[in-house]
């Protein structure tokens, strides 16, 4: 079983990820040891600072480094794109920052559902499928799950939660939010969102085991094994329904809190 990490800050010196290639190499070693065979490199895009201009050159350098170190880790170009750029509707830029010319990893912010919908609309006009990165951190996912599910269902929009939320590194509210999103059947991908080789490392196997226990083996397989392959192939992602046999279903967490 090989994983594909669809959200990883492994390129050195461009954002708040690794400061140098040695840390990138350490991250790669951890990823390979954990069963990750492919990493989508998704540096933060920041207007006026970094728009991924030399991303391909940076990836070629990393590939050469991994080859010299006998690390069998495939690297795919991507980016984590802020809502402001998504809302701009700049088709040439957004397609250049996309994953395989089909998916755009969109970084939401604390915003209204209306503003989120407008940004998603602009991305869809560019012919791209938006993937919302770590929405479990934001209040629109905490308080408006039904509205979010409706927005996703009609617009080919997908949700990617992160390992840090699953492991509770962003607090109980984010942890509860990802569980509720999964219970509602609107989690499509899980990425590491790794920034280092320590606190936020590129590791997926523990999250796969946890998701299997909570949502069932079929849901875990779709979310963490099948959908990443679909993403890299440019195909639509599947919707994974949790198994009610596991006691993991919409409304379960609301009842549990009483």
C-alpha positions in Angstrom: 0.0 0.0 0.0 1.5 3.3 -1.1 0.1 6.7 -0.2 0.0 9.9 -2.2 0.4 13.0 -0.1 -1.6 15.7 -1.8 -0.6 18.6 0.4 3.1 19.0 1.5 5.4 22.0 2.0 8.6 20.2 1.0 10.3 22.8 -1.3 12.9 24.6 0.8 13.2 28.3 1.3 10.0 29.5 -0.3 7.5 29.6 2.6 7.1 28.6 6.3 8.2 25.0 5.4 11.8 23.7 5.4 14.5 26.3 5.5 17.0 24.3 3.5 17.4 21.2 1.4 18.7 19.1 4.3 15.3 19.5 6.1 13.5 18.6 2.8 15.6 15.5 2.6 14.8 14.5 6.2 11.1 15.0 5.4 11.4 12.8 2.3 13.0 10.0 4.3 10.2 10.1 6.8 7.6 10.0 4.0 9.2 7.0 2.3 9.5 5.1 5.5 5.8 5.8 6.2 4.7 4.3 2.9 4.3 7.6 0.9 5.4 7.1 -2.7 4.3 10.5 -4.2 4.3 14.0 -2.7 2.4 16.9 -4.3 4.6 19.9 -3.4 2.2 22.7 -2.5 4.1 25.8 -1.4 2.1 28.8 -0.1 1.5 31.4 -2.8 1.7 34.9 -1.5 0.9 37.9 -3.8 3.9 40.2 -4.2 6.3 37.6 -2.8 6.0 34.1 -4.3 3.9 33.0 -7.2 5.7 29.7 -7.9 7.8 31.2 -10.7 10.8 28.9 -10.2 8.9 25.9 -8.8 9.8 23.5 -11.6 13.5 24.3 -11.2 13.2 23.8 -7.4 11.5 20.5 -8.0 14.2 19.3 -10.4 16.8 20.1 -7.8 14.9 18.1 -5.2 14.5 15.2 -7.5 18.2 15.1 -8.2 18.9 15.2 -4.5 16.5 12.4 -3.8 18.0 10.3 -6.6 21.6 10.8 -5.2 20.3 9.7 -1.8 18.5 6.6 -3.3 15.1 7.9 -2.2 12.3 6.6 -4.3 9.9 9.6 -3.8 8.0 11.1 -6.8 7.4 14.8 -6.7 4.4 16.5 -8.4 4.0 20.3 -8.8 1.2 22.1 -7.0 0.6 25.1 -4.8 -1.6 26.3 -1.9 -3.4 29.3 -3.3 -5.1 32.0 -1.2 -8.7 33.0 -1.6 -7.7 36.4 -2.9 -6.0 34.9 -5.9 -8.8 32.4 -6.4 -11.3 35.3 -6.5 -9.3 37.1 -9.1 -10.2 34.6 -11.8 -6.7 34.9 -13.4 -7.0 31.7 -15.5 -3.4 31.6 -16.7 -2.0 32.0 -13.2 -4.4 29.6 -11.5 -3.9 26.9 -14.1 -0.1 27.3 -13.8 -0.5 26.8 -10.0 -2.9 23.9 -10.3 -2.2 20.2 -9.8 -2.1 18.6 -13.2 -4.1 21.4 -14.8 -7.3 20.1 -13.2 -7.3 20.7 -9.4 -6.5 23.8 -7.4 -5.6 23.5 -3.7 -7.5 26.6 -2.4 -6.6 28.0 1.0 -9.7 29.4 2.6 -9.7 32.0 5.3 -12.1 33.2 8.0 -14.8 34.3 5.6 -18.5 34.2 4.9 -20.1 31.4 2.9 -21.0 33.9 0.3 -17.4 35.0 -0.3 -16.3 31.4 -0.3 -18.9 30.6 -3.0 -17.7 33.6 -5.1 -14.1 32.4 -5.0 -15.1 28.8 -5.8 -17.2 30.2 -8.8 -14.2 32.0 -10.2 -12.0 28.9 -10.0 -14.7 26.8 -11.7 -14.9 29.4 -14.5 -11.2 28.6 -15.1 -12.1 24.9 -15.7 -10.5 23.8 -12.4 -11.8 21.8 -9.5 -11.3 23.6 -6.2 -10.0 21.5 -3.2 -10.6 23.3 0.1 -7.5 22.9 2.2 -8.0 22.3 6.0 -11.6 23.9 6.3 -11.8 22.2 9.7 -9.8 25.2 11.0 -12.5 27.8 10.1 -15.8 28.8 11.5 -17.8 28.3 8.3 -17.0 24.5 8.6 -17.8 24.6 12.4 -21.1 26.3 12.1 -22.5 25.8 8.6 -21.8 22.1 7.6 -25.2 21.7 5.9 -24.6 24.8 3.8 -21.0 23.7 3.0 -22.2 20.3 1.9 -24.8 21.9 -0.4 -22.1 24.1 -1.9 -19.8 21.2 -2.5 -22.4 18.9 -4.0 -23.5 21.1 -6.9 -20.1 22.5 -7.9 -17.5 19.8 -8.1 -15.8 21.2 -5.0 -13.9 18.9 -2.6 -12.6 19.0 0.9 -9.1 18.0 2.1 -8.5 17.7 5.9 -5.1 17.5 7.4 -3.3 15.1 9.6 -2.6 17.8 12.2 -6.4 18.2 12.8 -6.9 14.4 13.0 -4.1 14.2 15.6 -5.5 17.2 17.6 -2.6 19.5 17.0 -5.0 22.4 16.2 -7.2 21.8 19.2 -10.4 20.1 20.0 -12.6 22.4 17.9 -10.7 21.5 14.7 -10.6 17.9 15.7 -14.3 17.8 16.2 -14.9 19.7 13.0 -13.0 17.2 10.8 -14.9 14.3 12.5 -18.2 16.1 11.7 -17.2 16.7 8.1 -16.3 13.0 7.7 -19.5 11.9 9.4 -21.4 14.0 6.9 -19.6 12.2 4.0 -17.9 15.4 2.7 -14.2 14.6 3.2 -12.5 13.6 0.0 -8.8 13.8 0.8 -6.4 13.8 3.7 -3.0 15.5 3.3 -0.2 15.9 5.7 0.2 19.7 5.2 3.7 18.9 6.4 6.1 21.8 7.1 9.0 20.0 8.8 10.3 16.7 9.9 9.1 17.1 13.4 5.8 18.5 14.7 4.1 18.6 11.3 5.8 15.8 9.5 4.8 14.0 6.2 3.1 10.9 7.8 -0.1 9.4 6.7 -0.3 5.8 7.9 -1.6 6.6 11.4 -4.4 8.7 10.0 -5.4 5.9 7.7 -5.7 3.5 10.6 -7.7 6.1 12.6 -10.0 6.8 9.7 -10.5 3.1 9.1 -11.6 2.6 12.7 -14.0 5.6 12.7 -15.5 5.5 9.2 -14.8 2.0 8.0 -12.3 0.4 5.7 -14.1 1.4 2.5 -14.3 5.1 3.3 -10.6 5.1 4.3 -9.6 3.4 1.1 -11.6 5.9 -1.1 -10.3 9.0 0.7 -6.7 8.0 1.3 -5.9 5.6 -1.6 -8.3 6.0 -4.5 -9.0 9.8 -4.5 -5.3 10.9 -4.6 -4.9 8.7 -7.7 -8.0 10.2 -9.3 -6.7 13.7 -8.5 -3.3 13.1 -10.3 -5.2 11.5 -13.2 -7.4 14.6 -13.5 -10.6 12.6 -12.7 -13.4 13.6 -10.5 -13.1 12.5 -6.9 -15.4 10.0 -5.3 -17.6 10.7 -2.3 -17.0 8.3 0.6 -19.8 7.5 2.9 -18.9 6.4 6.4 -20.0 3.0 7.6 -22.9 3.2 10.1 -21.7 -0.1 11.5 -18.8 1.9 13.1 -21.1 4.3 14.9 -19.9 7.1 12.7 -22.7 8.9 11.0 -24.2 12.4 10.6 -25.5 13.6 14.0 -23.4 11.1 16.0 -21.1 13.8 17.4 -23.9 16.2 18.3 -25.5 13.4 20.3 -22.1 12.4 21.9 -21.6 15.9 23.3 -24.8 15.8 25.5 
